[in-house]
Amino acid sequence: MNATNARRRRGTNLTIDPTLVSEGKEAGLNLSKIAEEAIRSALRLKQQEQWVNENAEAIAEYNRRIEERGMFNEGLRQF
């Protein structure tokens, strides 16, 4: 995260189990940072899922072609 992103943060209300909040604070955890990282991670996963869904047909076609014709370098591999 660069300095510009850090300055553009916005306060938000989240509903979280109060026991988790208490224990997290007692443990010295930065709950805002953890929430931000969890949301960022969830977004990455969602984007990956979306990419796979959008490209499923092309991936299937590529795999079918490899199954039929083999890899271009099959005669060159030494393993």
C-alpha positions in Angstrom: 0.0 0.0 0.0 1.5 3.4 -0.9 1.1 6.6 1.0 -1.7 7.9 -1.2 -3.9 4.9 -0.4 -3.2 5.2 3.3 -4.4 8.8 3.3 -7.6 7.9 1.4 -8.9 5.6 4.0 -12.4 5.9 5.2 -14.0 5.1 8.5 -16.6 2.3 8.2 -18.9 0.4 10.6 -18.6 -3.3 10.6 -20.7 -5.8 12.6 -18.2 -8.2 14.3 -18.6 -10.7 17.1 -17.8 -8.6 20.2 -15.7 -11.4 21.7 -13.4 -11.4 18.6 -13.1 -7.6 18.9 -12.1 -7.8 22.6 -9.7 -10.7 22.2 -8.2 -9.1 19.1 -7.6 -5.8 20.9 -6.2 -7.6 24.0 -3.8 -9.4 21.7 -2.7 -6.1 20.2 -4.0 -6.8 16.8 -4.7 -4.1 14.3 -8.3 -5.0 13.5 -8.7 -2.4 10.7 -5.6 -3.8 8.9 -6.7 -7.4 9.3 -10.2 -6.6 8.0 -8.7 -4.7 5.1 -6.4 -7.6 4.2 -9.2 -10.1 4.5 -11.4 -8.0 2.2 -8.6 -7.6 -0.3 -7.9 -11.4 -0.2 -11.6 -12.2 -0.7 -11.8 -9.8 -3.7 -8.7 -11.5 -5.3 -10.4 -14.9 -4.9 -13.6 -13.5 -6.4 -11.7 -12.0 -9.3 -9.9 -15.3 -9.9 -13.2 -17.2 -9.9 -14.7 -14.8 -12.3 -11.7 -15.1 -14.6 -11.9 -18.9 -14.6 -15.6 -18.7 -15.3 -15.2 -16.2 -18.1 -12.4 -18.3 -19.7 -13.7 -21.8 -19.0 -14.5 -22.4 -22.6 -11.1 -21.3 -23.9 -9.4 -23.4 -21.2 -11.5 -26.5 -22.1 -10.7 -26.0 -25.8 -6.9 -25.6 -25.1 -7.0 -28.8 -22.9 -8.9 -30.7 -25.7 -6.3 -29.6 -28.3 -3.4 -30.7 -26.1 -5.2 -34.0 -25.5 -5.6 -34.6 -29.2 -2.2 -33.3 -30.5 0.0 -33.4 -27.4 2.4 -30.7 -26.3 4.5 -28.9 -29.0 7.7 -29.9 -27.3 7.0 -33.6 -26.6 9.8 -34.8 -28.8 12.3 -32.5 -27.1 11.5 -33.2 -23.4 14.1 -35.3 -21.6 11.9 -36.2 -18.5 
